[in-house]
Amino acid sequence: MPCACDHDCSLDRLRDRQRNTLRAVLAINAVMFFVIGNARAELRAAPAG
């Protein structure tokens, strides 16, 4: 996408970088949600004692 000036181009690059960072963080959070949920389910299923 051609930009009118360097300032617009730098904002576009920053926006793309932030979008990629946000997606990575959301993916890590989703994985950790399932890991913790799975560990909790296994702890509840383990026999006490």
Backbone as ProteinMPNN parsed JSONL, in Angstrom:
{"seq_chain_A": "MPCACDHDCSLDRLRDRQRNTLRAVLAINAVMFFVIGNARAELRAAPAG", "coords_chain_A": {"N_chain_A": [[0.85, -1.171, 0.0], [0.827, 2.036, -1.061], [2.135, 4.957, 0.504], [1.326, 8.328, 1.476], [3.203, 9.902, 2.717], [6.3, 9.603, 4.604], [5.662, 9.489, 7.288], [3.069, 8.371, 7.408], [3.642, 5.832, 6.423], [5.321, 4.818, 8.412], [3.524, 4.685, 10.505], [1.773, 2.764, 9.533], [3.478, 0.53, 9.477], [4.012, 0.285, 12.222], [1.438, -0.253, 13.163], [0.963, -2.742, 11.937], [2.967, -4.248, 13.184], [2.147, -4.106, 15.858], [-0.319, -5.393, 15.635], [0.495, -7.991, 14.968], [1.905, -8.635, 17.299], [-0.152, -8.525, 19.201], [-1.788, -10.631, 18.296], [-0.059, -12.795, 18.74], [0.179, -12.721, 21.538], [-2.502, -13.168, 22.277], [-2.804, -15.771, 21.275], [-0.97, -17.186, 22.89], [-2.194, -16.774, 25.382], [-4.607, -18.178, 24.973], [-3.679, -20.817, 24.665], [-2.502, -21.217, 27.192], [-4.786, -21.025, 28.783], [-6.137, -23.406, 28.162], [-4.189, -25.269, 28.96], [-3.98, -24.82, 31.743], [-6.633, -25.298, 32.5], [-6.847, -28.007, 31.811], [-4.921, -29.149, 33.521], [-6.085, -28.581, 35.962], [-8.422, -30.108, 35.794], [-7.312, -32.675, 35.755], [-6.161, -32.754, 38.309], [-8.451, -32.694, 39.894], [-9.547, -35.124, 39.203], [-7.768, -36.931, 40.186], [-7.164, -39.413, 42.672], [-7.749, -38.776, 46.128], [-5.385, -38.634, 48.739]], "CA_chain_A": [[0.0, 0.0, 0.0], [1.657, 3.24, -1.103], [1.816, 5.966, 1.514], [1.474, 9.712, 1.029], [4.456, 10.424, 3.257], [7.005, 8.649, 5.457], [4.963, 9.396, 8.567], [1.987, 7.398, 7.233], [4.241, 4.509, 6.266], [5.805, 4.359, 9.707], [2.337, 4.33, 11.289], [1.29, 1.482, 9.011], [4.39, -0.519, 9.956], [3.777, 0.145, 13.655], [0.132, -0.902, 13.308], [1.156, -4.156, 11.575], [3.766, -4.877, 14.234], [1.299, -4.239, 17.049], [-1.313, -6.416, 15.332], [1.16, -9.285, 15.082], [2.195, -8.853, 18.715], [-1.419, -8.82, 19.863], [-2.197, -11.988, 17.912], [0.81, -13.746, 19.439], [-0.2, -12.718, 22.955], [-3.801, -13.835, 22.378], [-2.58, -17.204, 21.063], [-0.332, -17.705, 24.102], [-3.226, -16.796, 26.422], [-5.546, -19.26, 24.682], [-2.996, -22.08, 24.974], [-2.367, -21.323, 28.648], [-6.119, -21.268, 29.318], [-6.413, -24.834, 28.046], [-3.217, -26.008, 29.769], [-4.364, -24.693, 33.154], [-7.895, -26.016, 32.657], [-6.56, -29.434, 31.749], [-4.223, -29.518, 34.756], [-7.075, -28.533, 37.05], [-9.298, -31.27, 35.631], [-6.545, -33.857, 36.16], [-6.022, -32.718, 39.753], [-9.737, -33.057, 40.475], [-9.814, -36.536, 38.908], [-6.801, -37.765, 40.932], [-7.679, -39.855, 43.98], [-7.193, -38.085, 47.297], [-4.74, -39.463, 49.714]], "C_chain_A": [[0.895, 1.233, 0.0], [1.179, 4.281, -0.096], [2.072, 7.358, 0.964], [2.782, 10.318, 1.526], [5.077, 9.375, 4.175], [6.294, 8.441, 6.784], [3.835, 8.357, 8.491], [2.536, 5.984, 7.13], [4.723, 3.964, 7.607], [4.636, 3.973, 10.613], [1.762, 3.0, 10.825], [2.169, 0.329, 9.492], [4.18, -0.776, 11.446], [2.465, -0.594, 13.903], [0.247, -2.404, 12.987], [1.934, -4.894, 12.662], [2.938, -5.089, 15.494], [0.229, -5.307, 16.843], [-0.706, -7.807, 15.492], [1.478, -9.626, 16.536], [0.929, -9.227, 19.469], [-1.896, -10.229, 19.535], [-1.357, -13.04, 18.625], [0.43, -13.844, 20.908], [-1.542, -13.423, 23.15], [-3.662, -15.346, 22.188], [-1.946, -17.845, 22.295], [-1.351, -17.803, 25.228], [-4.211, -17.932, 26.202], [-4.931, -20.619, 25.026], [-2.896, -22.26, 26.483], [-3.72, -21.572, 29.318], [-6.426, -22.76, 29.291], [-5.443, -25.676, 28.869], [-3.625, -25.983, 31.242], [-5.678, -25.431, 33.414], [-7.708, -27.52, 32.662], [-5.868, -29.909, 33.027], [-5.197, -29.535, 35.931], [-8.003, -29.744, 36.978], [-8.585, -32.553, 36.067], [-6.372, -33.901, 37.676], [-7.33, -33.12, 40.438], [-10.035, -34.546, 40.299], [-8.885, -37.463, 39.681], [-7.409, -38.18, 42.272], [-6.977, -39.12, 45.124], [-6.488, -39.076, 48.193], [-3.385, -39.777, 49.364]], "O_chain_A": [[1.641, 1.455, 0.953], [-0.02, 4.457, 0.122], [2.924, 7.549, 0.097], [3.394, 11.142, 0.846], [4.442, 8.367, 4.485], [6.319, 7.344, 7.342], [3.67, 7.554, 9.41], [1.962, 5.047, 7.685], [4.55, 2.781, 7.899], [4.747, 3.035, 11.402], [1.313, 2.198, 11.644], [1.662, -0.726, 9.871], [4.171, -1.927, 11.883], [2.399, -1.469, 14.766], [-0.318, -3.234, 13.699], [1.6, -6.025, 13.016], [3.025, -6.142, 16.125], [-0.097, -6.046, 17.772], [-1.322, -8.694, 16.082], [1.334, -10.775, 16.953], [0.941, -10.146, 20.288], [-2.363, -10.943, 20.422], [-1.883, -14.063, 19.065], [0.368, -14.942, 21.46], [-1.699, -14.197, 24.094], [-4.335, -16.117, 22.872], [-2.348, -18.936, 22.699], [-1.379, -18.798, 25.952], [-4.611, -18.588, 27.164], [-5.597, -21.471, 25.614], [-3.176, -23.342, 26.997], [-3.78, -22.271, 30.33], [-6.916, -23.317, 30.273], [-5.841, -26.701, 29.423], [-3.613, -27.018, 31.908], [-5.82, -26.11, 34.43], [-8.348, -28.226, 33.441], [-6.206, -30.969, 33.554], [-5.127, -30.413, 36.791], [-8.328, -30.336, 38.007], [-9.2, -33.421, 36.686], [-6.43, -34.978, 38.268], [-7.309, -33.813, 41.455], [-10.693, -35.157, 41.141], [-9.175, -38.651, 39.82], [-8.088, -37.387, 42.925], [-5.77, -38.88, 45.082], [-6.938, -40.207, 48.378], [-2.703, -40.482, 50.107]]}, "name": "protein", "num_of_chains": 1, "seq": "MPCACDHDCSLDRLRDRQRNTLRAVLAINAVMFFVIGNARAELRAAPAG"}
